[in-house]
Amino acid sequence: MIKPLLLLRRRFASVRWRTRVTLWVAATCAGLLVVMFARLADLALMQFAQQTAGRPWLPFIYTPLVGMLVVWLTTRFFAGAQGSGIPQVIAATRLAHQGKPVSRLVSLRIAFAKIGLGTLALTGGFSAGREGPSVQVAASIMHFFHRYLPNARVIRPEDLILAGGAAGIAAAFNTPLAGVAFAVEELGRKLETRTSGVLLSTIILSGMVAIAIQGNYNYFGHLDVQDVSLTIIAPAVAAGIGCGLLGGLFSRMLLWPQRHQRFALWEWRRAHPVWFAGGCGLIVAVLGALSGGLSFGSGYGITSQIIVSDIGLPWHAPITRFLATVVTYFSGIPGGIFAPSLAVGAAVGANVAEFFNVAAQPMIALCMVGFLAAVTQSPITAAIIVMEMIDSHGMVISLMGVALIAKAVSARMGPELYQQLARGFLQVPAAAAPSKL
């Protein structure tokens, strides 16, 4: 009797360790791919800046052509890779929970397409980020490794998709805590006991891989904010309300094609997606010319300069970045809205600080939090991402307060953006599902 029990115990221990090793390998691969995506995105942005330096006419030709090529490749070969990636992951977790196929939303094919096409789009100057796509990339990797678990019933596919999505945020922003918060707020809405260990270990390991390769850096740099006084209360409340309204408008505009599908413009886009992308590229080029180049790219470069050197921005910087991001999303290219949203918030903060004649750094931080919280309606995640950049405990309450105000205002204007967009991916024809790779 004792011998069978010992054999069973050893077998269980072996299965448990094989499960752990499989998950560790998957998390490491996810972290490596996210870091590779980050490096490629930086090279793409640098390439666009170098090619257009001294050639202000080039974006009017190059940007539309890049947009058309990317959308043609996406619609022809990589359906499911378009857009942010976060709605796809949300939809994939729901479909996996129902036992339905998810290979059109999370797969190796989609992961590498997201990286390649997203990088290509950035070479054209489109206002897109890599953070949302990184969520889909990491979720795809984790879902792929589910088949190699010794006992697939121990960890459900939706658990790995959820863990991978959170790991993508953690590795992209170098903020593991933000990954956990995003999983709770946006992807899964709750942490189950059976999921929490997988989620946390995956996030930590993916974050460690990113840190090992890129160093322990802050995503946009470091905000040197001194202790704030009570004089910031009025500007902070104004920033929360203003960013809430602006972020709510942004979300409503992104949901326009989904809510009004019979509108002539969106019907034409469905019939001619490549030409539509070319038109969007031309608009992005025009906005870039009007802004003096400030609206091109993800916004990472100019936002980093604002944070590090406290440079001023023209009054139109938030407007052109706002519009360029909306048009980029409409084009259908693979790209996210996290970094552009933070860039819009930073530009708004710089202008608000000048209007109220207060220190720029605190207002930049508050407006970055406010706009991102309003767009995503995930205030805790937004606050944690910006908190990582600030070495001042005195701003923690202010950041959370502005995030909650902005989220409350935005919620009055419409539903949660990612949750609403995810509904469009829930109806997946089984016959059209590609291979599981």
N, C-alpha and C positions, 0 to 999 in steps of 0.2 A: 504493500500500500504506500509505503514511504517513497520507494523508488519512482513509481509513476508520478507522484506529486513533485519530486525533484526535477524529473524530466520536463513536466509541464511548466514548472517555474523557470527552468533554464530557457525553454522555448519562448516563453512570454518575455523574458528579459532580452533574448536575442531579437525578437520582433520589435520591442521597444527601442533598442539601440539602433537597429536598422532604420526605424522610422525617424529617429533623431538625426542620424547621419544624412539620410535623404533630404530632410528639411534643411539641414545646414548647408548642404551642397546647393539646393535650390535657392536659398537666401543669398548665398555667396554669388551665384550666377546672376541673380536679379540685381544685386548691388553693383556688380561689374558692368552690366549692360546700362544701368542708369548713369553710372560715371562716364562710360563711353559716349552715351548720348550727350551728356553735359559737355564733354570735350569737343565733340563734333559740332554742337550748337555754337560754342564759342568760336570755333574756326569759321563756321558759316557766317556769323555776324561780322567777324574780322574781314573775311573775304569781301562781303558786300561793301563795307566801309572803304576798303582799299580800292575796289573797282570803281566806285562812284566818286571818289575824291577827285575833284577837279573836272568831273564829268556830270554836271547836274542834269543833262538830258538823258543819261543812260537809264535811270529807273523807268522812264516813260516807255521804253522798249523792253528792257530786261525783266522788270517786275511782272507785267502781264504775261510774257512768254513763260516765265517760271511757273506762275500760277496755273496756266493752261496745261503745262506738262504734268505738274503734280496732280491736278484733278483728273486728267486723262488716265494717268497710271493708277490712281486710287479707284476710280469708278470701273476701270477695265479689269484690273487684276487684284485689287486689295480692298474690296468693299468691306466696310466695318472699321477701316483705319482713319476715316475722316473725323474731323472735330477734335474735341478736347481729350477724350479717352475716359474721363471719369463717369459720364453717363453710361458708357458701354460697360464699365466694370460694375456699376450698380445694377444694370439690367442683367448682367451675367450671373451675379450672385442670386438674383431672384429666379432666373431660369434654371440654374443648377439646383436650387432648392426644390424646384418642381420636377426635377429629373429630365429636363429638356436639354437639347444640344446647345452648346455655347461657343462652338469653334469659330463662328463668324464674328465673335466679339473678343475672345481671348484665345490666342494660339501663337505658336512660334512665327507663323507666317505674318500675323498681324503685328507682333512685337517688332520684327525686323523691318517691316514696312513702315511702321510708325517712326522708327529711328531714321531710316533712310529718307523717307518722304518729308518728314518734319524738318530734317536738316536741310534738304533741298529747298524747302519753302523759305527757310530763314536766309538762304543765299539770295533770295529775291527781295528781301527787305520787308516781308509781311510782318505785321504786328502780332506775333504769336509767341507762346512760351513752350518750354519743354516739360514743365512740372506735371500738368495733367496727362500728357502722353506718357510720362514716366510711370504714372499709376497703372495705365493699361499695359505697359511693357512688363513691369514687375508682376502684375497679376497674371499675365499670360505665362510667364516663366514658372510661377508657382503652380498654376493649373496644369501645365505640361508635366511637372514632376509628380503629380498625384498618381499617375499610372505606375510609378516605380515604388510606391509605398508597399511594404510587405503585407499590410492589411488595410485595404482602401476604405473599409467601413469605420475604422477608428477615427479618421479625420475626413470629414465630408468635403467634396469639391468646393462648395461655397465658402468653407472655412479658409481654404488655401487661397482662393481668389480674394477674399477679404484681407487676409494677411499680406498677400502680395501687393494689393493696392495701397495699404498703409505703409508698407516698406518702401514703395515708390516715392511717396511724399517724404518719408524720413530721409532717404538717400538723396533726393533732389534738393531739399532745403537744408540738409545736414542737421535736422531737428527731429530726433526720435520721438520726443514727447508730442510734437505736432502730428506725427504719423498716427500715434495712438488716438489723439483727440479727433483727427479726421475720420478714423475708422468708426469711432463712436458716433460722431455728429452726422456724417454724411454717408458713409458706405454701408455700415451695418446697423447703426442706430442702437446697438446694445452689444455688450461683451458677455458672451456665454462662458460658463466655467470651462467647458471643453475646448473653447476657442481661444481663451485668453493666453494660455501658455504658448500656443503656436504663434499667435499674433505678436506677443512681446518678444519672443526669442528671434523671430524673423526680422522684426524691426531693428532690434539691437544689432544683429549680425550684419544686416544690410548697411546700417549706419556705420558700423565699424569698418566695413570694406570701403565705403566712401571716404571715411576719415583717413584710413591707411594710405589711400592713393592720392587724395587731394589735400590732406591736412585738415586740421581742426579750424576751418574757416567759417566766417559769417557770410551768408548768402549775398547780401548787398553791401557788406562792409560793417563798420561799427559806428553807431550813433553815440556821440559823446554828449549825453544829456546830463546836466547838473540837476540837483534837487529842484523840483518845480514848486511854485507858490500858489496861493489861492487865486492869483490873478489869471490863471489859466482856465478857470472853471467856465467862464462865459465863452471864450473861444472854443473850448473843448465841446461844450454843448452844441454850439453852432456847427462845429465840424461834424459831430455825430449826426445831427439832423440833415445837414447839407449832403454829407457823404451817403446817408441813407436814401435820400431822394435821388441822388445821382446814380447810386448803385442799383436802386430799384428800377430806374429808367433803363439802365444798361441791361438788366435781366429781362425786362419786358421786350426790349428790342431784339435780344437774342431768341426769345420765344416767339417772335412774330411769324416766322415761317411755319412753325408748328401749329400755331393757333389759327392762322388764316391761310390754309393751304390752297384755297381756291383763288387767292389773290393773283392777278395776272403776272406779276413779277416772279412769284414762286413757281407758277406753272411753266413759265418760260425757262426758269432755272432747271426744273426737272427735265424739260425737253432738250435743253442745250447747256449742260453743266460746264463744259469746257469753255465755251464762249462767255458764259456768265463769269467764270473765274478770271478770264482775261479782262473783262470789264471791271471787276473788283480790283484786280492788280493795277489797272490804270488809275482808279480812284485813290488807291493807296499811294501811288506815285505822286499824284496831285497834292494829296495831304502832306506828303513828305516834303515836297517843294515849298508849300505854303508855311510849313513849320520850320523850315531851315534844316531839315533832316532829323528833327527831334522825334518824329512819330515813326521812324523806320525801326525795324527789328523788335526784339522783345521788350526793350526799355531797360534792360539790365545795365547797359553802359552809362546812360545819362542819369539813372536813378542812383547808381553807385557814386557818381560825381557829386550829385546833390548832397548825399549823405556824408561823404568824406570831406568835401571842400566847401560845402555851404554856398554853392554858386546860385545866382538868381536865374529865374526862368521867365520867359515872356508870358503874358496873360493867356495867350491862346494855346499854350502847351498842353493843358489838360484836355481841351476840346479836340485838338487834332489827334492826340493819342487815343482818346475815347472813340472817336469816329473811325480811326484806322483799325482799331481792334474789332469793332462791330463789323466793318466791311470785310476784314480778314476772316472772321468767323463765317459770314455769309458765303464766302467764296468756296467753302467746302474742303480746304486744305487740312491736313493733319496738324493741329496745333492747339495749345491750351491758352487759357486766359488768366492764369495766376500771376505771372510776372508782369504782363501788361496792366492788370488791375492794380498791382502794387505801384507800377509806374504812374498810373493815373492818380492814385492817392498821393504819391509823393509830390507830383506837380501841383495838385490842389493844395496840399499843405504849404508848399512854398509861397503860393499866391495868398492863401489865408493869413499866413504869418506877416506878409507885407501889408495886407489890408488892416489887420489888427495891431500892427507895429509891436509884435512880440517875437521872442526868439524862434528862429526857423526850425531848429532841430526837433523840439517837442511837437510842433504842429505837423511836421512831416511824418513823424512816427504815428501821431494820432489819426491823421487822414489816411495813411496807408492801411492802418487797422480798420478804420471806418469804412472805406470803400470796399476792401476785400470782404469784410464781414457782411456788408450789404449785398454784394454780388452773390456770394456763396451761401449766405444765411447760416454760416458756421462761425459764430463769434469767438469761441474758445480757440479753434484752430488759427484764426487770423491773429488773435492776440498773442498766442504762443510763438508764431513765426516771427513777429516783429519784436517780441520780448527777447528773443535770442540775440538780437542785434544791439540791445541797449544794456549798458552797464549802469543802471539806475533803478533801484528798488522803488524810488519815489514815484515812478510813472506807472507801476503795475496797475494800481486802482484806476488811474485815468484811462489807460489802454482798454481795460475791461469795460469800463463805463461807456466809452465811445463805441466800442464794438457792440455792446448790447443795445445802445440807443439806435445805432445805424441799422442793426438787424431788425429791431422793432419797427422802424420806419419803413424799411424795405418790405417786410412781411405784409404791411398794409397795402402795398402796391401790387403784389402778386405772389405766386407760389415759389417754393424753393427751386432754383434754376436747374440744378443737376438732377433732382428727383423728377422734375417735369420732363426734362430732355430724355431721361432714361426710358420713359414710357414709349418713345418712338422706336426703341430697340427691342421691346419685349415680344413683338410679333415676328418671330424668325421662322421663315419657311424651312421645314426640315429637309425638303428636297434640294434646297439651294445651299445647304451647309457644306462647306469644303472639308478637306481632310483635317484630322485632329492635330496635325503638325502646325 
